[in-house]
Amino acid sequence: MLRAFFFVFLLASTVCQAQESDYQLVAQTVNYYLEGGTNNDYETLKKAFHETATMKYITKDGYKEVNALEFFSGMDASKPKQNRKTRIADITISGHAANARLEIDYPTFTFIDYMNLLKIDGEWKVVNKIFYRKAD
């Protein structure tokens, strides 16, 4: 009986460590996006995205869908750092799929970003981003 308990405990702790590791890796991936955006650093930002990642959003003209890397490719690292605060509000992982909700606070508005990620060849990559711009 004690052996069975120990085996179950060992198995459960191994699973928790793997999930924690994936949690840290997902957080690292979305932090590439957050840090790159804050610093206008496209090279850092693009580490977060799969090359075919899409970004979908609503403007006053309606629904838009673009390649995420093309959208951000005009970043200029010589410009001043963005005046914003960022935080990872939530990360959910199910096997090789994950979702992260991010909050990016500017002085007069907040972006709520939802990032969908897949673990591709052992690496977490954003494959889709949707967002909402909330006026403060």
A tleap script that builds the chain and sets N, CA, C and O, in Angstrom:
source leaprc.protein.ff14SB
mol = sequence {
  NMET LEU ARG ALA PHE PHE PHE VAL PHE LEU
  LEU ALA SER THR VAL CYS GLN ALA GLN GLU
  SER ASP TYR GLN LEU VAL ALA GLN THR VAL
  ASN TYR TYR LEU GLU GLY GLY THR ASN ASN
  ASP TYR GLU THR LEU LYS LYS ALA PHE HIE
  GLU THR ALA THR MET LYS TYR ILE THR LYS
  ASP GLY TYR LYS GLU VAL ASN ALA LEU GLU
  PHE PHE SER GLY MET ASP ALA SER LYS PRO
  LYS GLN ASN ARG LYS THR ARG ILE ALA ASP
  ILE THR ILE SER GLY HIE ALA ALA ASN ALA
  ARG LEU GLU ILE ASP TYR PRO THR PHE THR
  PHE ILE ASP TYR MET ASN LEU LEU LYS ILE
  ASP GLY GLU TRP LYS VAL VAL ASN LYS ILE
  PHE TYR ARG LYS ALA CASP
}
set mol.1.N position { 0.824 -1.194 0.000 }
set mol.1.CA position { 0.000 0.000 0.000 }
set mol.1.C position { 0.869 1.259 0.000 }
set mol.1.O position { 0.623 2.195 -0.760 }
set mol.2.N position { 1.868 1.267 0.846 }
set mol.2.CA position { 2.764 2.421 0.916 }
set mol.2.C position { 3.508 2.603 -0.411 }
set mol.2.O position { 3.715 3.729 -0.862 }
set mol.3.N position { 3.904 1.497 -1.027 }
set mol.3.CA position { 4.572 1.561 -2.334 }
set mol.3.C position { 3.673 2.195 -3.389 }
set mol.3.O position { 4.118 3.044 -4.162 }
set mol.4.N position { 2.420 1.784 -3.418 }
set mol.4.CA position { 1.467 2.327 -4.387 }
set mol.4.C position { 1.282 3.823 -4.166 }
set mol.4.O position { 1.256 4.590 -5.128 }
set mol.5.N position { 1.155 4.242 -2.920 }
set mol.5.CA position { 1.008 5.666 -2.611 }
set mol.5.C position { 2.225 6.445 -3.096 }
set mol.5.O position { 2.088 7.498 -3.720 }
set mol.6.N position { 3.423 5.919 -2.803 }
set mol.6.CA position { 4.650 6.587 -3.202 }
set mol.6.C position { 4.724 6.704 -4.728 }
set mol.6.O position { 5.104 7.752 -5.251 }
set mol.7.N position { 4.362 5.635 -5.443 }
set mol.7.CA position { 4.379 5.647 -6.905 }
set mol.7.C position { 3.429 6.712 -7.455 }
set mol.7.O position { 3.800 7.465 -8.355 }
set mol.8.N position { 2.222 6.780 -6.926 }
set mol.8.CA position { 1.239 7.770 -7.363 }
set mol.8.C position { 1.751 9.180 -7.057 }
set mol.8.O position { 1.621 10.080 -7.887 }
set mol.9.N position { 2.330 9.373 -5.874 }
set mol.9.CA position { 2.886 10.679 -5.501 }
set mol.9.C position { 4.000 11.086 -6.461 }
set mol.9.O position { 4.046 12.228 -6.916 }
set mol.10.N position { 4.900 10.147 -6.767 }
set mol.10.CA position { 6.009 10.418 -7.676 }
set mol.10.C position { 5.502 10.755 -9.073 }
set mol.10.O position { 5.991 11.695 -9.701 }
set mol.11.N position { 4.541 10.006 -9.554 }
set mol.11.CA position { 3.960 10.258 -10.859 }
set mol.11.C position { 3.281 11.625 -10.906 }
set mol.11.O position { 3.453 12.369 -11.872 }
set mol.12.N position { 2.519 11.956 -9.880 }
set mol.12.CA position { 1.817 13.248 -9.829 }
set mol.12.C position { 2.804 14.408 -9.776 }
set mol.12.O position { 2.590 15.428 -10.430 }
set mol.13.N position { 3.870 14.268 -9.016 }
set mol.13.CA position { 4.843 15.365 -8.931 }
set mol.13.C position { 5.582 15.544 -10.244 }
set mol.13.O position { 5.932 16.670 -10.599 }
set mol.14.N position { 5.830 14.458 -10.979 }
set mol.14.CA position { 6.469 14.551 -12.291 }
set mol.14.C position { 5.565 15.284 -13.277 }
set mol.14.O position { 6.038 16.127 -14.039 }
set mol.15.N position { 4.274 14.972 -13.270 }
set mol.15.CA position { 3.312 15.647 -14.136 }
set mol.15.C position { 3.246 17.126 -13.786 }
set mol.15.O position { 3.227 17.966 -14.686 }
set mol.16.N position { 3.211 17.463 -12.511 }
set mol.16.CA position { 3.162 18.869 -12.083 }
set mol.16.C position { 4.408 19.616 -12.529 }
set mol.16.O position { 4.318 20.765 -12.963 }
set mol.17.N position { 5.577 18.975 -12.428 }
set mol.17.CA position { 6.808 19.631 -12.873 }
set mol.17.C position { 6.775 19.882 -14.366 }
set mol.17.O position { 7.209 20.940 -14.822 }
set mol.18.N position { 6.272 18.934 -15.138 }
set mol.18.CA position { 6.186 19.120 -16.593 }
set mol.18.C position { 5.244 20.257 -16.915 }
set mol.18.O position { 5.547 21.080 -17.779 }
set mol.19.N position { 4.095 20.325 -16.232 }
set mol.19.CA position { 3.160 21.409 -16.477 }
set mol.19.C position { 3.760 22.748 -16.063 }
set mol.19.O position { 3.586 23.749 -16.758 }
set mol.20.N position { 4.459 22.771 -14.945 }
set mol.20.CA position { 5.090 24.010 -14.501 }
set mol.20.C position { 6.122 24.462 -15.523 }
set mol.20.O position { 6.215 25.652 -15.826 }
set mol.21.N position { 6.895 23.529 -16.053 }
set mol.21.CA position { 7.887 23.859 -17.054 }
set mol.21.C position { 7.216 24.442 -18.302 }
set mol.21.O position { 7.674 25.453 -18.835 }
set mol.22.N position { 6.140 23.812 -18.769 }
set mol.22.CA position { 5.412 24.353 -19.916 }
set mol.22.C position { 4.840 25.725 -19.585 }
set mol.22.O position { 4.848 26.621 -20.429 }
set mol.23.N position { 4.346 25.896 -18.364 }
set mol.23.CA position { 3.827 27.201 -17.948 }
set mol.23.C position { 4.920 28.260 -18.080 }
set mol.23.O position { 4.679 29.344 -18.612 }
set mol.24.N position { 6.109 27.945 -17.601 }
set mol.24.CA position { 7.224 28.896 -17.686 }
set mol.24.C position { 7.606 29.180 -19.136 }
set mol.24.O position { 7.934 30.314 -19.487 }
set mol.25.N position { 7.563 28.148 -19.974 }
set mol.25.CA position { 7.913 28.332 -21.379 }
set mol.25.C position { 6.870 29.166 -22.121 }
set mol.25.O position { 7.224 29.984 -22.969 }
set mol.26.N position { 5.597 28.966 -21.812 }
set mol.26.CA position { 4.541 29.796 -22.409 }
set mol.26.C position { 4.721 31.240 -21.948 }
set mol.26.O position { 4.636 32.168 -22.751 }
set mol.27.N position { 4.968 31.425 -20.652 }
set mol.27.CA position { 5.190 32.777 -20.121 }
set mol.27.C position { 6.385 33.442 -20.806 }
set mol.27.O position { 6.332 34.627 -21.133 }
set mol.28.N position { 7.453 32.689 -21.022 }
set mol.28.CA position { 8.625 33.232 -21.707 }
set mol.28.C position { 8.264 33.662 -23.129 }
set mol.28.O position { 8.687 34.722 -23.591 }
set mol.29.N position { 7.487 32.837 -23.813 }
set mol.29.CA position { 7.092 33.154 -25.189 }
set mol.29.C position { 6.283 34.442 -25.245 }
set mol.29.O position { 6.586 35.320 -26.053 }
set mol.30.N position { 5.257 34.574 -24.403 }
set mol.30.CA position { 4.450 35.796 -24.459 }
set mol.30.C position { 5.233 36.998 -23.943 }
set mol.30.O position { 4.937 38.134 -24.315 }
set mol.31.N position { 6.222 36.762 -23.097 }
set mol.31.CA position { 7.072 37.874 -22.669 }
set mol.31.C position { 7.943 38.397 -23.806 }
set mol.31.O position { 8.283 39.580 -23.819 }
set mol.32.N position { 8.312 37.547 -24.758 }
set mol.32.CA position { 9.018 38.043 -25.951 }
set mol.32.C position { 8.141 39.075 -26.663 }
set mol.32.O position { 8.619 40.123 -27.098 }
set mol.33.N position { 6.876 38.763 -26.769 }
set mol.33.CA position { 5.920 39.686 -27.400 }
set mol.33.C position { 5.799 40.977 -26.585 }
set mol.33.O position { 5.869 42.073 -27.140 }
set mol.34.N position { 5.619 40.842 -25.278 }
set mol.34.CA position { 5.438 42.029 -24.438 }
set mol.34.C position { 6.690 42.901 -24.407 }
set mol.34.O position { 6.600 44.118 -24.567 }
set mol.35.N position { 7.839 42.296 -24.204 }
set mol.35.CA position { 9.097 43.058 -24.158 }
set mol.35.C position { 9.422 43.684 -25.506 }
set mol.35.O position { 9.822 44.846 -25.580 }
set mol.36.N position { 9.250 42.911 -26.565 }
set mol.36.CA position { 9.507 43.443 -27.902 }
set mol.36.C position { 8.619 44.623 -28.212 }
set mol.36.O position { 9.082 45.621 -28.763 }
set mol.37.N position { 7.337 44.524 -27.863 }
set mol.37.CA position { 6.409 45.626 -28.099 }
set mol.37.C position { 6.740 46.861 -27.271 }
set mol.37.O position { 6.691 47.985 -27.769 }
set mol.38.N position { 7.074 46.644 -26.017 }
set mol.38.CA position { 7.412 47.771 -25.139 }
set mol.38.C position { 8.652 48.500 -25.644 }
set mol.38.O position { 8.720 49.728 -25.594 }
set mol.39.N position { 9.627 47.745 -26.129 }
set mol.39.CA position { 10.905 48.330 -26.559 }
set mol.39.C position { 10.988 48.587 -28.059 }
set mol.39.O position { 12.055 48.937 -28.563 }
set mol.40.N position { 9.875 48.418 -28.784 }
set mol.40.CA position { 9.865 48.578 -30.244 }
set mol.40.C position { 10.920 47.700 -30.902 }
set mol.40.O position { 11.550 48.100 -31.881 }
set mol.41.N position { 11.108 46.504 -30.358 }
set mol.41.CA position { 12.160 45.593 -30.787 }
set mol.41.C position { 11.539 44.406 -31.530 }
set mol.41.O position { 11.115 43.426 -30.916 }
set mol.42.N position { 11.494 44.512 -32.841 }
set mol.42.CA position { 10.878 43.479 -33.674 }
set mol.42.C position { 11.587 42.134 -33.537 }
set mol.42.O position { 10.932 41.092 -33.546 }
set mol.43.N position { 12.908 42.140 -33.411 }
set mol.43.CA position { 13.670 40.885 -33.318 }
set mol.43.C position { 13.259 40.082 -32.084 }
set mol.43.O position { 13.161 38.857 -32.148 }
set mol.44.N position { 13.018 40.764 -30.965 }
set mol.44.CA position { 12.556 40.068 -29.754 }
set mol.44.C position { 11.109 39.647 -29.922 }
set mol.44.O position { 10.758 38.509 -29.612 }
set mol.45.N position { 10.265 40.545 -30.409 }
set mol.45.CA position { 8.844 40.246 -30.569 }
set mol.45.C position { 8.622 39.033 -31.466 }
set mol.45.O position { 7.781 38.191 -31.153 }
set mol.46.N position { 9.347 38.925 -32.561 }
set mol.46.CA position { 9.080 37.847 -33.519 }
set mol.46.C position { 9.435 36.469 -32.971 }
set mol.46.O position { 9.002 35.462 -33.530 }
set mol.47.N position { 10.214 36.399 -31.889 }
set mol.47.CA position { 10.509 35.107 -31.252 }
set mol.47.C position { 9.240 34.456 -30.715 }
set mol.47.O position { 9.196 33.238 -30.542 }
set mol.48.N position { 8.211 35.253 -30.449 }
set mol.48.CA position { 6.970 34.736 -29.874 }
set mol.48.C position { 6.068 34.066 -30.902 }
set mol.48.O position { 5.267 33.200 -30.548 }
set mol.49.N position { 6.185 34.450 -32.165 }
set mol.49.CA position { 5.192 34.077 -33.169 }
set mol.49.C position { 5.678 32.998 -34.137 }
set mol.49.O position { 6.845 32.961 -34.528 }
set mol.50.N position { 4.753 32.130 -34.507 }
set mol.50.CA position { 4.985 31.231 -35.634 }
set mol.50.C position { 4.923 32.098 -36.889 }
set mol.50.O position { 4.214 33.104 -36.909 }
set mol.51.N position { 5.646 31.724 -37.920 }
set mol.51.CA position { 5.721 32.556 -39.135 }
set mol.51.C position { 4.363 32.752 -39.817 }
set mol.51.O position { 4.177 33.733 -40.536 }
set mol.52.N position { 3.422 31.845 -39.608 }
set mol.52.CA position { 2.105 31.988 -40.232 }
set mol.52.C position { 1.034 32.474 -39.259 }
set mol.52.O position { -0.158 32.403 -39.558 }
set mol.53.N position { 1.455 32.965 -38.101 }
set mol.53.CA position { 0.495 33.422 -37.085 }
set mol.53.C position { -0.398 34.533 -37.645 }
set mol.53.O position { 0.038 35.382 -38.422 }
set mol.54.N position { -1.652 34.492 -37.222 }
set mol.54.CA position { -2.599 35.518 -37.650 }
set mol.54.C position { -2.982 36.397 -36.475 }
set mol.54.O position { -2.886 36.010 -35.310 }
set mol.55.N position { -3.414 37.583 -36.825 }
set mol.55.CA position { -3.955 38.511 -35.843 }
set mol.55.C position { -5.325 38.925 -36.362 }
set mol.55.O position { -5.461 39.359 -37.506 }
set mol.56.N position { -6.328 38.787 -35.520 }
set mol.56.CA position { -7.700 39.100 -35.913 }
set mol.56.C position { -8.247 40.119 -34.924 }
set mol.56.O position { -8.054 40.008 -33.713 }
set mol.57.N position { -8.942 41.124 -35.482 }
set mol.57.CA position { -9.433 42.199 -34.620 }
set mol.57.C position { -10.559 42.946 -35.312 }
set mol.57.O position { -10.819 42.759 -36.500 }
set mol.58.N position { -11.212 43.790 -34.547 }
set mol.58.CA position { -12.325 44.590 -35.037 }
set mol.58.C position { -11.925 46.068 -34.991 }
set mol.58.O position { -11.409 46.552 -33.984 }
set mol.59.N position { -12.172 46.771 -36.094 }
set mol.59.CA position { -11.981 48.221 -36.133 }
set mol.59.C position { -13.334 48.872 -36.417 }
set mol.59.O position { -14.346 48.182 -36.539 }
set mol.60.N position { -13.349 50.193 -36.519 }
set mol.60.CA position { -14.605 50.872 -36.872 }
set mol.60.C position { -15.103 50.445 -38.252 }
set mol.60.O position { -16.287 50.570 -38.565 }
set mol.61.N position { -14.175 49.936 -39.073 }
set mol.61.CA position { -14.539 49.462 -40.407 }
set mol.61.C position { -14.910 47.979 -40.433 }
set mol.61.O position { -15.258 47.445 -41.486 }
set mol.62.N position { -14.837 47.309 -39.273 }
set mol.62.CA position { -15.231 45.906 -39.207 }
set mol.62.C position { -14.080 44.962 -38.937 }
set mol.62.O position { -13.030 45.356 -38.429 }
set mol.63.N position { -14.303 43.701 -39.290 }
set mol.63.CA position { -13.375 42.612 -39.021 }
set mol.63.C position { -12.120 42.711 -39.889 }
set mol.63.O position { -12.200 42.978 -41.088 }
set mol.64.N position { -10.966 42.491 -39.266 }
set mol.64.CA position { -9.677 42.490 -39.970 }
set mol.64.C position { -8.919 41.222 -39.601 }
set mol.64.O position { -9.009 40.737 -38.473 }
set mol.65.N position { -8.176 40.697 -40.559 }
set mol.65.CA position { -7.303 39.541 -40.331 }
set mol.65.C position { -6.016 39.768 -41.100 }
set mol.65.O position { -6.040 40.002 -42.309 }
set mol.66.N position { -4.882 39.697 -40.392 }
set mol.66.CA position { -3.580 39.952 -41.006 }
set mol.66.C position { -2.555 38.943 -40.485 }
set mol.66.O position { -2.768 38.304 -39.454 }
set mol.67.N position { -1.451 38.811 -41.203 }
set mol.67.CA position { -0.322 38.047 -40.692 }
set mol.67.C position { 0.298 38.863 -39.568 }
set mol.67.O position { 0.617 40.037 -39.758 }
set mol.68.N position { 0.472 38.254 -38.400 }
set mol.68.CA position { 0.959 38.989 -37.226 }
set mol.68.C position { 2.352 39.569 -37.446 }
set mol.68.O position { 2.598 40.726 -37.104 }
set mol.69.N position { 3.256 38.791 -38.007 }
set mol.69.CA position { 4.622 39.283 -38.193 }
set mol.69.C position { 4.683 40.419 -39.210 }
set mol.69.O position { 5.468 41.354 -39.049 }
set mol.70.N position { 3.869 40.345 -40.243 }
set mol.70.CA position { 3.816 41.459 -41.195 }
set mol.70.C position { 3.285 42.714 -40.523 }
set mol.70.O position { 3.787 43.809 -40.773 }
set mol.71.N position { 2.277 42.567 -39.672 }
set mol.71.CA position { 1.690 43.699 -38.970 }
set mol.71.C position { 2.729 44.421 -38.110 }
set mol.71.O position { 2.769 45.651 -38.080 }
set mol.72.N position { 3.569 43.653 -37.415 }
set mol.72.CA position { 4.549 44.246 -36.494 }
set mol.72.C position { 5.877 44.588 -37.158 }
set mol.72.O position { 6.737 45.188 -36.514 }
set mol.73.N position { 6.071 44.231 -38.413 }
set mol.73.CA position { 7.380 44.367 -39.054 }
set mol.73.C position { 7.863 45.814 -39.173 }
set mol.73.O position { 9.052 46.041 -39.393 }
set mol.74.N position { 6.986 46.777 -39.035 }
set mol.74.CA position { 7.384 48.181 -39.142 }
set mol.74.C position { 7.928 48.778 -37.853 }
set mol.74.O position { 8.184 49.981 -37.791 }
set mol.75.N position { 8.109 47.958 -36.829 }
set mol.75.CA position { 8.637 48.477 -35.556 }
set mol.75.C position { 10.011 49.099 -35.763 }
set mol.75.O position { 10.798 48.653 -36.598 }
set mol.76.N position { 10.275 50.130 -34.989 }
set mol.76.CA position { 11.540 50.847 -35.107 }
set mol.76.C position { 12.176 50.948 -33.723 }
set mol.76.O position { 11.718 51.716 -32.878 }
set mol.77.N position { 13.238 50.162 -33.496 }
set mol.77.CA position { 13.898 50.121 -32.189 }
set mol.77.C position { 14.562 51.442 -31.818 }
set mol.77.O position { 14.912 51.645 -30.655 }
set mol.78.N position { 14.741 52.344 -32.782 }
set mol.78.CA position { 15.352 53.634 -32.463 }
set mol.78.C position { 14.352 54.591 -31.814 }
set mol.78.O position { 14.738 55.630 -31.280 }
set mol.79.N position { 13.066 54.237 -31.862 }
set mol.79.CA position { 12.045 55.073 -31.225 }
set mol.79.C position { 12.047 54.841 -29.720 }
set mol.79.O position { 12.499 53.797 -29.251 }
set mol.80.N position { 11.539 55.819 -28.959 }
set mol.80.CA position { 11.508 55.661 -27.498 }
set mol.80.C position { 10.656 54.469 -27.070 }
set mol.80.O position { 9.739 54.047 -27.775 }
set mol.81.N position { 10.982 53.951 -25.913 }
set mol.81.CA position { 10.244 52.852 -25.302 }
set mol.81.C position { 8.781 53.255 -25.114 }
set mol.81.O position { 8.491 54.413 -24.810 }
set mol.82.N position { 7.860 52.305 -25.293 }
set mol.82.CA position { 6.430 52.568 -25.114 }
set mol.82.C position { 6.121 52.868 -23.646 }
set mol.82.O position { 6.683 52.244 -22.746 }
set mol.83.N position { 5.233 53.818 -23.416 }
set mol.83.CA position { 4.789 54.167 -22.065 }
set mol.83.C position { 3.607 53.256 -21.720 }
set mol.83.O position { 2.448 53.610 -21.932 }
set mol.84.N position { 3.926 52.083 -21.187 }
set mol.84.CA position { 2.873 51.121 -20.880 }
set mol.84.C position { 3.337 50.157 -19.799 }
set mol.84.O position { 4.530 49.991 -19.543 }
set mol.85.N position { 2.350 49.532 -19.176 }
set mol.85.CA position { 2.603 48.483 -18.194 }
set mol.85.C position { 1.957 47.214 -18.725 }
set mol.85.O position { 0.841 47.244 -19.244 }
set mol.86.N position { 2.666 46.098 -18.594 }
set mol.86.CA position { 2.155 44.844 -19.123 }
set mol.86.C position { 2.058 43.804 -18.013 }
set mol.86.O position { 2.796 43.834 -17.028 }
set mol.87.N position { 1.114 42.883 -18.212 }
set mol.87.CA position { 1.044 41.756 -17.289 }
set mol.87.C position { 0.382 40.568 -17.966 }
set mol.87.O position { -0.489 40.715 -18.824 }
set mol.88.N position { 0.818 39.403 -17.558 }
set mol.88.CA position { 0.180 38.163 -17.976 }
set mol.88.C position { -0.923 37.901 -16.955 }
set mol.88.O position { -0.642 37.604 -15.794 }
set mol.89.N position { -2.172 38.010 -17.388 }
set mol.89.CA position { -3.297 37.838 -16.474 }
set mol.89.C position { -3.631 36.374 -16.255 }
set mol.89.O position { -4.079 35.998 -15.172 }
set mol.90.N position { -3.416 35.531 -17.281 }
set mol.90.CA position { -3.795 34.138 -17.156 }
set mol.90.C position { -3.111 33.312 -18.230 }
set mol.90.O position { -2.923 33.768 -19.357 }
set mol.91.N position { -2.742 32.093 -17.867 }
set mol.91.CA position { -2.237 31.109 -18.823 }
set mol.91.C position { -2.959 29.795 -18.544 }
set mol.91.O position { -3.038 29.345 -17.401 }
set mol.92.N position { -3.480 29.192 -19.598 }
set mol.92.CA position { -4.122 27.885 -19.511 }
set mol.92.C position { -3.443 26.966 -20.518 }
set mol.92.O position { -3.267 27.325 -21.682 }
set mol.93.N position { -3.062 25.776 -20.055 }
set mol.93.CA position { -2.374 24.816 -20.922 }
set mol.93.C position { -3.139 23.498 -20.906 }
set mol.93.O position { -3.522 22.996 -19.850 }
set mol.94.N position { -3.351 22.953 -22.092 }
set mol.94.CA position { -3.941 21.622 -22.261 }
set mol.94.C position { -3.084 20.867 -23.262 }
set mol.94.O position { -3.234 21.035 -24.472 }
set mol.95.N position { -2.186 20.039 -22.754 }
set mol.95.CA position { -1.310 19.276 -23.639 }
set mol.95.C position { -0.416 20.187 -24.447 }
set mol.95.O position { 0.392 20.924 -23.883 }
set mol.96.N position { -0.550 20.147 -25.775 }
set mol.96.CA position { 0.301 20.958 -26.645 }
set mol.96.C position { -0.380 22.260 -27.087 }
set mol.96.O position { 0.112 22.949 -27.981 }
set mol.97.N position { -1.510 22.591 -26.457 }
set mol.97.CA position { -2.224 23.838 -26.771 }
set mol.97.C position { -2.276 24.715 -25.522 }
set mol.97.O position { -2.386 24.215 -24.402 }
set mol.98.N position { -2.195 26.016 -25.727 }
set mol.98.CA position { -2.241 26.951 -24.599 }
set mol.98.C position { -2.918 28.249 -25.020 }
set mol.98.O position { -3.012 28.574 -26.203 }
set mol.99.N position { -3.383 28.973 -24.016 }
set mol.99.CA position { -3.995 30.282 -24.209 }
set mol.99.C position { -3.453 31.200 -23.129 }
set mol.99.O position { -3.338 30.805 -21.968 }
set mol.100.N position { -3.120 32.422 -23.510 }
set mol.100.CA position { -2.657 33.418 -22.545 }
set mol.100.C position { -3.471 34.695 -22.722 }
set mol.100.O position { -3.677 35.166 -23.840 }
set mol.101.N position { -3.928 35.246 -21.602 }
set mol.101.CA position { -4.623 36.540 -21.622 }
set mol.101.C position { -3.659 37.567 -21.055 }
set mol.101.O position { -3.152 37.427 -19.942 }
set mol.102.N position { -3.417 38.612 -21.855 }
set mol.102.CA position { -2.470 39.656 -21.484 }
set mol.102.C position { -3.195 40.976 -21.334 }
set mol.102.O position { -4.191 41.223 -22.014 }
set mol.103.N position { -2.700 41.824 -20.449 }
set mol.103.CA position { -3.233 43.174 -20.289 }
set mol.103.C position { -2.099 44.156 -20.470 }
set mol.103.O position { -1.062 44.060 -19.815 }
set mol.104.N position { -2.310 45.110 -21.376 }
set mol.104.CA position { -1.297 46.111 -21.691 }
set mol.104.C position { -1.918 47.479 -21.446 }
set mol.104.O position { -2.751 47.948 -22.221 }
set mol.105.N position { -1.502 48.102 -20.366 }
set mol.105.CA position { -2.078 49.377 -19.936 }
set mol.105.C position { -1.255 50.555 -20.446 }
set mol.105.O position { -0.075 50.697 -20.127 }
set mol.106.N position { -1.909 51.395 -21.245 }
set mol.106.CA position { -1.363 52.676 -21.684 }
set mol.106.C position { -2.035 53.752 -20.839 }
set mol.106.O position { -2.997 53.447 -20.134 }
set mol.107.N position { -1.569 54.994 -20.882 }
set mol.107.CA position { -2.181 56.031 -20.053 }
set mol.107.C position { -3.689 56.235 -20.284 }
set mol.107.O position { -4.408 56.570 -19.343 }
set mol.108.N position { -4.177 56.038 -21.516 }
set mol.108.CA position { -5.593 56.333 -21.786 }
set mol.108.C position { -6.424 55.147 -22.256 }
set mol.108.O position { -7.620 55.296 -22.504 }
set mol.109.N position { -5.816 53.979 -22.383 }
set mol.109.CA position { -6.559 52.791 -22.808 }
set mol.109.C position { -5.788 51.537 -22.415 }
set mol.109.O position { -4.630 51.599 -22.004 }
set mol.110.N position { -6.455 50.410 -22.550 }
set mol.110.CA position { -5.855 49.109 -22.245 }
set mol.110.C position { -6.142 48.146 -23.389 }
set mol.110.O position { -7.268 48.069 -23.881 }
set mol.111.N position { -5.121 47.416 -23.805 }
set mol.111.CA position { -5.325 46.311 -24.726 }
set mol.111.C position { -5.492 45.034 -23.913 }
set mol.111.O position { -4.715 44.767 -22.996 }
set mol.112.N position { -6.501 44.254 -24.253 }
set mol.112.CA position { -6.666 42.911 -23.723 }
set mol.112.C position { -6.346 41.981 -24.884 }
set mol.112.O position { -7.086 41.935 -25.867 }
set mol.113.N position { -5.255 41.247 -24.778 }
set mol.113.CA position { -4.810 40.344 -25.833 }
set mol.113.C position { -5.066 38.903 -25.420 }
set mol.113.O position { -4.818 38.514 -24.278 }
set mol.114.N position { -5.559 38.130 -26.353 }
set mol.114.CA position { -5.726 36.691 -26.175 }
set mol.114.C position { -4.805 36.009 -27.169 }
set mol.114.O position { -4.980 36.134 -28.381 }
set mol.115.N position { -3.830 35.291 -26.651 }
set mol.115.CA position { -2.839 34.630 -27.486 }
set mol.115.C position { -3.094 33.126 -27.445 }
set mol.115.O position { -3.142 32.532 -26.368 }
set mol.116.N position { -3.257 32.514 -28.609 }
set mol.116.CA position { -3.357 31.066 -28.704 }
set mol.116.C position { -2.004 30.539 -29.145 }
set mol.116.O position { -1.426 31.010 -30.125 }
set mol.117.N position { -1.510 29.557 -28.409 }
set mol.117.CA position { -0.187 29.007 -28.672 }
set mol.117.C position { -0.267 27.505 -28.885 }
set mol.117.O position { -1.145 26.830 -28.347 }
set mol.118.N position { 0.668 26.992 -29.682 }
set mol.118.CA position { 0.852 25.562 -29.858 }
set mol.118.C position { 2.316 25.226 -29.592 }
set mol.118.O position { 3.213 26.021 -29.872 }
set mol.119.N position { 2.537 24.041 -29.049 }
set mol.119.CA position { 3.903 23.565 -28.841 }
set mol.119.C position { 4.305 22.834 -30.115 }
set mol.119.O position { 3.875 21.709 -30.367 }
set mol.120.N position { 5.140 23.496 -30.911 }
set mol.120.CA position { 5.547 23.002 -32.226 }
set mol.120.C position { 7.017 22.612 -32.156 }
set mol.120.O position { 7.876 23.445 -31.867 }
set mol.121.N position { 7.298 21.346 -32.420 }
set mol.121.CA position { 8.672 20.841 -32.349 }
set mol.121.C position { 9.339 21.214 -31.022 }
set mol.121.O position { 10.509 21.597 -30.985 }
set mol.122.N position { 8.570 21.095 -29.934 }
set mol.122.CA position { 9.096 21.351 -28.591 }
set mol.122.C position { 9.164 22.811 -28.198 }
set mol.122.O position { 9.662 23.129 -27.118 }
set mol.123.N position { 8.676 23.713 -29.044 }
set mol.123.CA position { 8.755 25.150 -28.784 }
set mol.123.C position { 7.363 25.766 -28.807 }
set mol.123.O position { 6.590 25.516 -29.732 }
set mol.124.N position { 7.038 26.569 -27.798 }
set mol.124.CA position { 5.745 27.252 -27.759 }
set mol.124.C position { 5.784 28.460 -28.681 }
set mol.124.O position { 6.694 29.285 -28.598 }
set mol.125.N position { 4.786 28.562 -29.565 }
set mol.125.CA position { 4.678 29.685 -30.504 }
set mol.125.C position { 3.249 30.193 -30.537 }
set mol.125.O position { 2.301 29.408 -30.494 }
set mol.126.N position { 3.097 31.499 -30.614 }
set mol.126.CA position { 1.782 32.097 -30.811 }
set mol.126.C position { 1.372 31.815 -32.251 }
set mol.126.O position { 2.112 32.115 -33.188 }
set mol.127.N position { 0.185 31.234 -32.417 }
set mol.127.CA position { -0.316 30.957 -33.762 }
set mol.127.C position { -1.494 31.862 -34.115 }
set mol.127.O position { -1.878 31.974 -35.280 }
set mol.128.N position { -2.063 32.506 -33.093 }
set mol.128.CA position { -3.203 33.391 -33.317 }
set mol.128.C position { -3.303 34.377 -32.169 }
set mol.128.O position { -3.113 34.029 -31.004 }
set mol.129.N position { -3.604 35.611 -32.526 }
set mol.129.CA position { -3.818 36.661 -31.524 }
set mol.129.C position { -5.109 37.381 -31.872 }
set mol.129.O position { -5.332 37.756 -33.023 }
set mol.130.N position { -5.960 37.572 -30.866 }
set mol.130.CA position { -7.098 38.477 -30.994 }
set mol.130.C position { -6.984 39.484 -29.863 }
set mol.130.O position { -6.357 39.202 -28.841 }
set mol.131.N position { -7.581 40.649 -30.034 }
set mol.131.CA position { -7.476 41.647 -28.974 }
set mol.131.C position { -8.681 42.566 -28.946 }
set mol.131.O position { -9.473 42.638 -29.886 }
set mol.132.N position { -8.781 43.259 -27.832 }
set mol.132.CA position { -9.810 44.269 -27.614 }
set mol.132.C position { -9.135 45.501 -27.035 }
set mol.132.O position { -8.304 45.392 -26.134 }
set mol.133.N position { -9.489 46.671 -27.551 }
set mol.133.CA position { -8.973 47.919 -27.009 }
set mol.133.C position { -10.061 48.547 -26.149 }
set mol.133.O position { -11.122 48.930 -26.643 }
set mol.134.N position { -9.780 48.645 -24.864 }
set mol.134.CA position { -10.716 49.169 -23.886 }
set mol.134.C position { -10.304 50.582 -23.480 }
set mol.134.O position { -9.196 50.787 -22.984 }
set mol.135.N position { -11.177 51.544 -23.685 }
set mol.135.CA position { -10.887 52.923 -23.279 }
set mol.135.C position { -10.990 53.021 -21.747 }
set mol.135.O position { -11.868 52.417 -21.131 }
set mol.136.N position { -10.085 53.785 -21.159 }
set mol.136.CA position { -10.124 53.969 -19.699 }
set mol.136.C position { -11.011 55.123 -19.310 }
set mol.136.O position { -11.158 55.417 -18.124 }
savepdb mol mol.pdb
quit
